[in-house]
Amino acid sequence: MKGRVTLFLGAALTAVFAVAALVSLVWTPYPIEVFNIAAKLKPTATPGYILGTDHFGRDVLSMLMVGARTSIAVAILAVGIGIVFGVPLGLLAAARRGGLLDEVIMRGNDLIFAFPSLVIAILITAVFGPSATNAILAIGIFNIPVFARVTRGGALSLWTLDYIRAAEVAGKSQARISAEHILPNIANLLIVQGTIQFSLGILAEAGLSYVGLGAQPPTASWGRMLAEAQTMISFAPHLAIFPGLAIVLTVLGLNLMGDGLRDLLDPRLRRQR
């Protein structure tokens, strides 16, 4: 019961921002590319501007909606990179457990872990320049060893089971066993890890945009909204409060979803209940 409640709350919070992101594809209260200096720094609850305006007269609600689209898109693509490359590497390492290939893959993961996503982003942007695409690449590269380790850890415990040994005796290749028997049985681990990395991707995108390495103008970003608001927080606190709340609530919702999915999908927790 607790897992279902947690999952519902997390899904509800996440759905609010997901719907806002989808709606922003076709409609926002005001276009975020248009400056209206006459309406700059309007407070919240101003007629026509529910959440106020920024120093350029842009509607904060519109900026938040487009910022949700940016953050979610970056996180989804970055997690996708981690899954596409990390899961096969983890399956391969587990199949060749204890061998040279396993050691090479795991030490390569350790090498990537030595460089946080911010450092990787700095290296990438030093060569290609700051952009949302490079932020996706930086976060995605950092996600690869995460999914590789989770996949390898879950797969190793399955390779010792009798039905896997029976499949080997039947002549199935390691690749076929990994695809038909290992991957479906660790899917729950990957789903939970995916929600966790998704929330971390939101945070990472906001952090990179805050320091100027993520999405660039005129693309809206929660992190850049916070960066622009820091010099005006004493007389226009709403410019920092609303993007900060958006980040907190989105990450909270995704973490609650992860906890709820873990409670529902983990067979050990089901047995305890």
N, C-alpha and C positions, 0 to 999 in steps of 0.2 A: 504493500500500500504506500509506504513512504517513497519508494522508487518511482511510483506512478505520479505522486503529487509533485515530487521534485522535477520529473520529466515534464509534466504539464506546465509548471511555472516557468521552467527554462524555455520551453517551446513557445509559450505565450510572449515572453519578453523578446525572444529572438524574432518572432513573427512580426512584432510591431515594426522593428527596424527593417526587416526584409520587405515588408509591404511598402514602407516608406521609400526604400530603394527602388522597388519596381514601379511605383507610382511616379517617381521622379524621372523615369525614362520618357514619360509622355506629358507630365504636368508638374509644375511647381507654382506656388502662389505668385512669384515674381522671377524673371530671368536673372540668374546670378551673374551674368556677364555685363549687365547694365548697371552703371553707377548712378546714384541719385543723391548727390551731395546735399541737396536741400532737405533730405530726410535722414541725414546721418545721425547715428547714436540715439535713435529713438528708444525709449525704455520699453520694457515688456508691457503687454496689455494695451499698447497704443492702437487705436482703431486702424485696421488694415495691416497691422504688424503685430501679430500675437506675441512673438518672442523678441520683438524689437529689431533694430537694424545695427549694422556695424559702422565703422568709420568712413566707409565709402557709400553708405546708404543702402547696402544690400540687405535683403530680408534674411534674418538669421534662420528662420524655419526653412526657407528654400535652400540655404547653404547646408543645413543639417541633413536634409533629404538627399541632396546630391552627394554630400560627404558620406552618407551611409552606403550609397551605391559604390563609391570609390573604395571604401574600406572593405566591403563585402567582396567586391570583385577581386581586389588584390589578395585577400585571404583565401578565397576559393581557388584561384589559380596557383597560389603558392603551395597550398595543401595538395593540389592536384599534381604539381611537380614532385613533391615528396612521395606521394603514393606511387606514381608512375615509375619512378626510378628506385625508390627505397624498398618497396615490397618485393620486386623481383630479385634485388640484391640480397635481401634478407632470406628469401626462399632458397637462393643459390648457396648462400653461406651455410644455412642449416643442412641442406642436402650434402654438402661437402664438409660437414662438421669435422673439426680437428685437422683438416688438410691445409695445404698451402693457400688455396683460394679463399677459404674461410678466414685465414689469418690476414691475408691481403685486404679483403673487404672490411674487416673489423678495424684494422689499423688505419685504413683510409677514412673510416667513419670518425675515429679518434682525432685524426688530423683536421677534419672539418669542424668537429666540436671545439677545437682549440681556438677557432675564430668565431666570435659571436656574430649574429646577423648584421649588427651595426658596423662591425669591422669589415665584413664581406661587402656591405653596401658601399662603404667608403672606398674600398679597392675598386669596385665595379664602376662607381660614379667618377672616380679619378680618371678612368679610361674612357668611359662612354658618356659621362655627364649625368646629372640627377634627373630622374623621371620615375613615373609609376611603374613602367616596364622593368627598370633596373631594380626597383624595390621588390617587385615580384620575384625576379631572378635571385636576389640576395636572400629573401626569406625562404624561397623554394629550395635553394641549395642547403640551407640550414636544416630544412625539414627532411631531407633525404636520409641522413644517418639516424634520425629519430624513428622513422618508419622501418628502416632496415633493422634496427636493434629490436624493436617491438615484434616485427615479423620473425626474426631469427629466434628470439626467446620463446615465442609461442610455438613455432615449428619444431624446435629441438625437443620439446616435451612430447610431441606426437610421433616423432621418428622412432621412438623406442616401443611404441604400442604394437600389439600383436597383429592388428588388422593392416597396419602399414607394412609389417614384415611379410604378411601373407601376400600383399600386393607386389612386393619385391620378388617373392618366390614365384608369383604368377607371371613374371617377366615384364612388368610395367617399368618404364624408365623413371628416373628420378624426376624429370620434368613433368611427366604425366601424373605421377603420384602427388607432386607439389600442387599441381593445378586441380586435380580431381578430389584429393583427400585432405591435403594440408590446408590449402587456402580457405575452403569453405568452413573449416573448423576453427580458424583464427579470425574469421571475419568480424566477430563481435569485438575482439581486441582492437582491430583496425578502425572500426566505427567509433568506438569510444576515444581512441587516440586521435582520430580525425577531428572530433568536436573540440578536443583540448587544443590541438594545433591550430584549429580555426580561430579560437579565441586568442591564442598567442599571436596569430597572424594579424588580427585586428590591432592588438597592442603594438606589434612591431611596425605596422604601417603608420600608425599614429606617431610613434617615436621617430621614425625616419622622416616623415613629413614635418615634424616639429623642428628638426635640425636642418631642414632644407634638402634632404636627400630623397624624398618621396615624390608624390604628385606635385606638379608645378602649376602655377597659375596659367589659365583661368580655371583649371580643374579644382573643385572644392575638396577639401580634406579636413577631417576633424583635427588632426595633428597640427596642420598649418593654421587653422582657426585659433587653436590654443596659443600658438607662437605669436600670432598677430595681436591677440588679446592681452598678452602679459604686460604691455606698457600702459594699458588702459584699465587695468583691473580695479583701480581705486575709484574711478568715476563711471565705469561701464562694466560692472562685474558679470552681467548676463552674457557677455561675449565669451567668457571663460567657463561659466557655470554650465551652459547648455551643451557645448561639445564635450566637456568633461563628463557630464552625466550620461551622454550618449555612449561614450566609450565604456564607462563603468557598467551601465545597464546591459549593454550588448555582451560584454565579456562575462558578466554575472549570469546572464541567460544561457550562454553557451556552456559555461562551467556546470550550471545546474542540469542542463541537458546531458552533459557527459556523465555526471554522477547518477542521474536517473537511468540512463542507458546501461551503465555498468551494473547497477543494481538489478535491472531486468534481464540483462543478457548473460551475466556471469553465473554459470551453473552452481558454483560453490555458494554464492550468496543466496540463490534460490533454495538450495538444500537447507541452509541455515534458517530460512524463513519457514 
